Amino acid sequence: MGSCFVEYISEKITQAGFQTDVNPFGIVYNPVSLAGGLYDLINSTVYTEDALFEYQSVYHSFRHHSRFSGLNQALVLEQINTRITQSFRFLKEATHIILTFGTANVYRLSSSGEVVANCHKLPADRFREERLSVEQIVRQWNELISCLRTLNPDLKLLFTVSPIRHCKDGAHENQLNKAILLLAVDALIKANEKCYYFPSYELMMDDLRDYRFYAEDMIHPNQQALNYIWEKFGEACFDAQTQKIIKEWESIQQALNHRPLNPDSEEYKRFLTATNEKKDRLLSYKH
């Protein structure tokens, strides 16, 4: 769960053959909204009509990314509630949750003070911007981790800070922003068992500091950078046997995705049978 960076990593994890559930509230950047989403999962919150608002004929939730928005209020609620039910079940059985904090800046509704996960392009005067403190993040997440442990005692939490910079307020403001997140995460992993940190931000800023590792906007990491971070992620998080299985799985996937010149040939049919047998053997493997 977290910022758009988590979607890059989760895609790799899913392709590697792991069972995953990714961003049940859509992309969420700030720690407060991330915590709110997890509390909704823990409590199996049911969203009703008063949880949505209408803007320019589209229904939105302030706790969800715009991918959940839509023209039909009933369908939006159905999508939100179905996803919460599914993700609650997944969370109870999950071995790990990977959390990517994107920004310490939050937007509050001027009318209620509620922190929103997404402003949905409403007029700026409906919000006020605020920077969270380290203490605010740590206090909320210490309580949340305790609740997660009650639901799933064996759950491991892996924190990371998004390497995608927030440059709209300038380079110095971005550094202060990321520093708050880094200090908060450091305090959380020191205070709680089974909590860990993966340095995706540091890898991008240090190992990949050259601009050839960035996309055209000079902010987002390009595919080469993402592949490098994924490689380091595997080295840090997977044992040797798991890394071996992932390579075998990738080889099988590439073979199955290969487009043959003659799909009806006996040679290709034998190749496909052999590849599927490898796939079945790997899927039946118990680590």
DAHUFEN-V638949 format. One record per residue. N is the residue number from 1. PSI is psi in degrees with one decimal (* if undefined). OMEGA is omega in degrees with one decimal (* if undefined). D_CENTER is the distance of its C-alpha to the mean C-alpha in Angstrom with 2 decimals. Layout:
n = (N,N)
psi = (PSI,PSI)
omega = (OMEGA,OMEGA)
d_center = (D_CENTER,D_CENTER)
This chain:
n = (1,2,3,4,5,6,7,8,9,10,11,12,13,14,15,16,17,18,19,20,21,22,23,24,25,26,27,28,29,30,31,32,33,34,35,36,37,38,39,40,41,42,43,44,45,46,47,48,49,50,51,52,53,54,55,56,57,58,59,60,61,62,63,64,65,66,67,68,69,70,71,72,73,74,75,76,77,78,79,80,81,82,83,84,85,86,87,88,89,90,91,92,93,94,95,96,97,98,99,100,101,102,103,104,105,106,107,108,109,110,111,112,113,114,115,116,117,118,119,120,121,122,123,124,125,126,127,128,129,130,131,132,133,134,135,136,137,138,139,140,141,142,143,144,145,146,147,148,149,150,151,152,153,154,155,156,157,158,159,160,161,162,163,164,165,166,167,168,169,170,171,172,173,174,175,176,177,178,179,180,181,182,183,184,185,186,187,188,189,190,191,192,193,194,195,196,197,198,199,200,201,202,203,204,205,206,207,208,209,210,211,212,213,214,215,216,217,218,219,220,221,222,223,224,225,226,227,228,229,230,231,232,233,234,235,236,237,238,239,240,241,242,243,244,245,246,247,248,249,250,251,252,253,254,255,256,257,258,259,260,261,262,263,264,265,266,267,268,269,270,271,272,273,274,275,276,277,278,279,280,281,282,283,284,285,286,287)
psi = (144.5,-148.2,179.8,-23.0,-35.8,-26.9,-32.5,-49.0,-40.8,-33.1,-42.3,-42.4,-41.7,-43.4,-27.5,-4.4,3.2,148.9,124.7,157.6,120.6,125.2,71.2,-8.7,10.2,-173.6,127.3,131.3,-35.1,152.1,-30.9,-46.4,-35.9,-44.6,-41.7,-40.2,-43.3,-37.0,-38.1,-38.6,-46.8,-40.3,0.7,48.8,135.4,119.7,138.1,-179.7,-35.0,-6.9,-9.0,160.3,156.0,131.8,121.5,45.9,11.8,137.5,133.6,161.7,132.8,-9.8,2.4,155.0,161.0,-11.8,-17.4,-6.8,159.2,171.5,-23.7,114.5,-43.0,-40.4,-36.8,-46.0,-40.4,-43.5,-45.4,-49.1,-35.2,-42.4,-39.0,-43.7,-46.7,-44.4,-29.9,-44.9,-40.9,-43.3,-36.0,-29.1,-6.5,147.4,-33.0,150.9,126.7,126.0,125.2,113.3,128.3,-38.7,149.0,-4.1,136.0,159.0,126.9,141.8,128.2,-30.1,-33.4,-17.8,0.8,134.8,130.4,147.6,-25.7,135.7,-12.3,33.2,27.3,160.5,140.3,-28.6,-4.5,-1.9,159.7,136.8,144.6,144.7,126.7,154.1,162.7,-42.7,-40.0,-46.3,-47.3,-43.2,-47.5,-42.0,-29.2,-42.9,-41.4,-43.1,-37.7,-40.8,-39.6,-38.6,-33.8,-40.7,-41.3,88.5,-28.1,1.9,132.4,139.4,125.4,112.7,147.5,155.3,129.2,133.6,-1.9,120.6,148.2,95.4,-2.1,-25.9,4.8,161.0,-40.8,-43.3,-37.1,-42.2,-41.1,-41.9,-51.8,-34.5,-39.1,-44.8,-43.4,-42.0,-37.8,-46.0,-41.5,-42.0,-37.6,-42.9,-23.8,-28.8,-13.3,138.8,157.6,32.3,135.3,168.6,134.7,127.0,59.7,-37.5,-45.2,-38.1,-40.7,-41.5,-28.9,-65.5,-36.4,38.9,-15.5,142.3,-7.9,-10.9,10.3,155.3,-179.5,-27.5,-4.3,21.6,-49.2,143.7,142.7,-177.8,-35.9,-41.5,-42.6,-38.8,-38.1,-45.8,-39.5,-40.4,-44.7,-35.1,-45.7,-42.1,-35.5,-32.7,-16.8,137.9,174.4,-39.7,-40.9,-43.1,-37.2,-44.6,-41.0,-42.5,-40.1,-41.3,-42.8,-39.8,-42.6,-43.8,-41.8,-39.7,-42.8,-27.6,-6.5,135.3,113.0,154.8,-36.0,84.7,-18.8,1.0,153.0,-34.8,-44.3,-37.9,-40.4,-41.7,-44.6,-41.4,-45.7,-40.9,-42.1,-32.6,-40.6,-41.5,-46.1,-39.5,-41.5,-40.7,-26.1,-2.9,134.4,116.0,*)
omega = (174.8,-174.1,-175.8,178.3,-178.9,179.6,174.7,-176.8,-178.6,176.7,177.8,-179.3,179.6,178.5,179.5,173.9,179.2,172.2,-175.0,169.0,-168.8,172.1,179.6,173.8,-174.5,-179.8,179.6,-171.3,-170.4,-175.8,-179.1,179.7,175.4,178.1,178.9,177.7,179.4,175.3,176.4,178.0,-179.0,-176.8,-175.9,-177.8,175.4,179.2,177.4,-174.2,-176.9,176.9,-179.5,171.6,-178.6,176.9,-178.2,174.5,178.8,179.0,-176.7,168.3,178.3,-179.6,-176.3,171.9,-177.2,176.9,176.6,-177.4,179.6,-178.0,-176.4,-176.0,-178.4,179.6,177.3,179.2,178.9,179.4,-179.3,-175.2,176.6,-179.0,178.3,178.9,-179.6,-175.7,174.4,178.4,-179.6,-177.0,-179.6,-176.1,-173.8,175.0,-177.1,167.4,-180.0,-173.5,179.1,174.6,-177.3,-176.2,174.2,177.7,178.6,173.9,178.2,173.3,179.8,-175.9,-173.8,-176.2,-179.8,173.7,-178.4,175.6,-177.8,-178.9,177.4,174.8,172.5,178.7,-174.5,-176.6,176.4,-176.7,167.6,-177.4,-177.1,175.4,178.3,172.9,175.3,-176.7,179.0,-178.8,-176.4,-179.0,-178.4,-175.3,173.1,178.2,-179.1,179.8,176.7,178.1,177.6,179.3,177.5,-179.9,-174.2,-173.2,-175.5,-176.3,175.1,-178.9,177.1,-179.5,170.2,177.5,-174.2,176.6,179.5,-174.2,174.1,-169.8,-175.0,179.1,178.8,-175.5,-178.0,179.1,177.1,-179.5,176.9,179.4,-179.6,-179.7,177.8,179.7,-179.1,179.2,179.3,179.5,179.2,178.9,-178.2,-177.2,176.0,-175.7,-173.1,176.3,177.2,174.5,-172.1,-179.6,173.0,-169.6,179.0,179.4,-178.6,178.2,-179.2,-175.7,-175.5,-177.8,-173.7,-173.4,178.3,-175.6,175.0,178.3,-178.9,174.6,-175.1,-179.9,179.5,179.7,-177.2,174.7,177.6,-174.6,178.8,178.6,-179.8,177.6,178.8,179.7,177.6,177.8,179.0,177.0,179.4,179.0,-176.7,-167.7,-176.4,174.1,-173.6,-179.2,178.7,178.6,177.9,179.9,179.8,178.9,177.5,179.9,178.4,178.3,178.8,-179.6,177.7,179.4,-179.1,179.7,-178.6,178.6,-176.9,175.4,-178.5,-175.4,-178.9,-177.3,178.7,179.2,-179.5,179.1,177.4,178.0,-178.6,178.5,-179.8,-179.9,178.8,175.6,175.6,179.7,-179.2,178.4,-178.3,-179.5,179.9,-176.6,177.7,-177.5,*)
d_center = (3.26,4.08,5.87,6.71,6.74,3.39,5.07,8.06,7.60,6.60,9.59,11.65,11.09,12.03,14.88,16.01,16.83,14.53,14.00,10.41,9.05,5.89,5.38,9.08,9.88,8.44,7.03,8.06,9.46,11.80,12.11,14.67,12.86,9.90,12.90,14.66,12.21,12.39,16.13,16.37,15.09,17.45,20.25,19.70,20.33,22.17,21.89,25.31,26.85,27.10,23.29,23.28,25.14,26.77,26.83,28.74,29.00,25.26,23.71,20.55,18.72,18.03,15.15,13.40,12.42,15.52,14.46,15.83,19.00,22.26,26.04,26.72,26.01,26.47,24.07,21.32,21.95,22.12,18.77,17.12,19.17,18.83,15.05,15.45,18.13,16.29,13.20,15.77,17.58,14.69,13.81,17.54,17.71,14.50,15.34,12.17,9.06,6.75,6.09,6.05,9.02,10.14,13.58,16.22,17.94,17.90,19.99,22.29,24.40,27.93,29.39,27.60,25.59,22.38,19.16,17.36,13.75,15.34,18.99,19.43,22.06,24.49,27.27,26.42,29.26,27.45,25.05,25.54,23.23,22.91,21.50,20.33,22.21,21.16,23.16,21.48,17.98,19.50,21.68,19.12,16.68,19.68,20.71,17.35,17.16,20.70,19.88,17.12,19.81,22.27,20.21,19.16,21.29,20.04,16.29,15.05,12.42,11.06,10.39,9.94,10.95,9.96,13.06,13.31,16.34,17.35,20.89,22.31,23.94,25.05,24.29,25.64,23.62,20.40,21.57,22.40,19.06,17.19,19.98,19.39,15.76,17.06,19.98,18.13,15.85,19.09,20.90,18.43,18.51,22.27,22.80,20.87,21.30,18.68,16.31,15.57,14.44,13.49,15.06,13.01,14.59,17.96,17.86,17.41,20.02,22.49,22.40,21.36,23.16,25.25,24.50,24.85,21.25,20.06,19.85,22.74,21.40,21.61,18.30,15.52,15.74,17.58,17.27,19.56,17.50,14.27,16.55,17.99,14.84,13.95,17.57,17.43,14.38,16.56,19.57,18.07,16.38,18.55,22.26,24.82,25.23,21.57,21.55,24.76,23.45,20.44,23.07,25.27,22.63,21.83,25.60,26.05,23.42,25.13,28.44,27.55,26.20,29.42,31.80,35.31,38.46,40.29,38.04,41.18,42.70,43.42,41.83,38.44,38.74,39.44,36.49,34.17,35.68,35.29,31.63,30.85,32.78,30.65,27.52,29.08,30.13,26.72,25.10,27.88,27.41,26.86,25.47)
